[in-house]
Amino acid sequence: MPDHITAAPSDPSRLHVLLVDNDAADARSSVSALTERLGAHVTCQVVHTLAEAIRQLLQDRPDAVLLDLALSDASGIASLAGVRGAAPGVPVVVFSRHLDDALALRALRAGAHECLDKTDAAPAALARAVAFAIERQRKLTALEAARIEAAHRATHDPLTGLANRELFLDQLERALAFGDRYVRKTGLLFVDLDGFKAINDTRGHALGDALLRAVAVRLQECVRRSDAVARLGGDEFVVLLPDVTSRRDVAFVKEAILDRLREPVETSVGDPLVIQASVGSAMSPLDGSTAKELLDAADSDMYREKYRTRRARAALLPGDSLMAAHEVDPPPVVAASVTHKREARLRNAMQIGELEVYYQPIHDVVADRIIAVEALLRWRDPEHGLQGPHGFLSLAEDTGLIVPIGEQVLREACRAIVQWRALGTSHDLRVAVNLSAVQLREHGFDRRVAQIMSETGCPAPALTLELTENSTLIDGETAMGTLRALKSLGLRLVVDDFGVGHASLTFLREAPVDGIKIDRRFVSQLLADARDQAIVSSMVRLARGLGLEVVAEGVESAEQARRLARLQCFAQQGRHYGDALPLAAMSALLEQRHRIGPRDNSWGTRGTRLRFGSDVS
């Protein structure tokens, strides 16, 4: 336990020195030397082991440590390292016997401020060394604080404390680099206060500054810890949203900001102020892949928003208002980006019925029958013809249109399976619908699925939802919660594109899934590459060991089908069994197969496959 040699009261004006010395007599001598030279305003506390010193340093911060390197539980530089580790900012004066030049040099390099030998150090020298060490550390601390303050001033706005333009551009560049490397999207919001100049001119700059500080606080309240808020200058702010899934995420933060800014700001004089703001948004890589492109896109969108808002206010509020526009400016000359045009075309396609659902059969090679169909989206574009999902699905996800589109596909697929089961073509036929990561993040998505099933009369066992492993990488807990809620509805969940995700085994262990679909990339090289055959075989054994069903997709030939069957994968899908067909053609195929029945029970002697047309699969 520490010994209080002098029982002086604690006072900020006093010097508090911790003596770490294994020899009690030497400790008393050191205390006498310090009090004799430094006066009654010095308080000395003595401990005898390194463990006691570390415990005391963690409880209380002294002004200096006087350290003997020869302790009972540590010796040499190890004693100094232990003290420095417990209190790196406290100056240490080494006061030890048999202190040669080599050991003293090592101690100085390890962080000691001064080294003295007990055998020849006078009391005045000891007191002077401690006082100098304390003063030197205070100056170093002041210099470091000034350096930190200068660095902060160089990278932050002095009025609001937010990041300034230079720091924000660096943060944006880093976010874009991360997004490019890990295939993530970056959102950006450009916030401009409407009528702020009128506030400054009529109410004074002090009130304007207070308003800017209030806006800064509110913006920070609306974002995640991983996001960044900056003031570019004047009344312009930007919000960086790294690692977003779609425009819906960006729009959600935008609406939250607008709602928060609309709340009145209390002022010290006069009535509360109501802030009006225009917020533009952009998202990489759709609106740009560089910092400049993204900022320009968000800035342009902000001006378009400002113009629309001003026109609306002019219609509703013909009189002047401090926070309303005094005039309707012409819209800025900004060319609409190709992305916005494609987004508008896709939105229109959804509304006028250009999006169609096709169905591709999933075949049981042992029973020689269709056991399920997968619903696949097509866009009958007047300009480009029939497009598969690879041509527009990414755009739908990035813009958030995948949510209403996905519901449309799900509703049509549920109606189709109810129709086919009612016709008696197959009482246990199932339909599979693909899910997007964006849908899994939608609040209440499981309730929407339940509602669609109820509206269409689709029985839960007839519906399979397919998702990828990567769809839960962002907001994993939320996505897993949605999966568990979906599973509670009684439908089936299947992992699509299995084997190409980032955490296949972990995903299978944690997700409430019923089966896997082996990705076509492994099937395509099954006959040519022994490694792919080994991988497929391992996947099948793994799935069966976990009690999961297995489907192989992308089966293009009879030889691939036979090889998969030898590997115990009997449920197969691909062009070998038929292209994706529109509803009428798939209904005809199912009716024909129902009338004919299985041609034989030998998967190895299949006849000519049935095909309808040459639609894109």
Buried (B, 14 or more C-beta within 10 A) or exposed (E): EBBEBEEBEEEEEBBBBBBBBBBEEBBBBBBEBBBEBBEEEBBBBBBBBBBBBBBBBEEEEBBBBBBBBBBEBBBBBBBBBBBBEBBEEBBBBBBBEEBEEEBBEBBBEBBBBBBBBBEEBEBEBBBBBBBBBBEEBEEEEEEEEEEEEEEEEEBBBEEBEBBBBEBBBEBBEBBBEEBEEEEBBBBBBBBBBBBBEBBBEEBEEEBBEBBBBBBBBBBBEBBEEEBBBBBBEEBBBBBBBBBBBBBBBBBBBBEBBBEBBEEEBEBEEEEEBBBBBBBBBBBBBBBBEEBEBBBBBBBBBBBBBBBEBBBEBBEEEEEEBBBBBBEEEEEEEBEEBEBBEBBEBBBEBBEEEBBBBBBBBBBBBEEBBBBBBBBBBBBBBEEEEEBBBEBBBEBBBBBBBBBEBBBBBBBBBBBBBBBBBEEEBBEEBBBBBBBBBBBBBBEEBBEBBBEBBEEBEBBEEBBBBBBBBBBBBBBEEBBBEBBEBBBEBEBBBBBBBBBBBEBBEEBBEEBEBBBBBBBBBBBBBBBEEEEBBEBBBEBBEBBEEEEBBBBBBBBBEBEBBBBBBEBEBBBBBBBBBBBBBBBEBBBEBBBEBBEEEEEEEEBEEBEEBEBBEEBBB
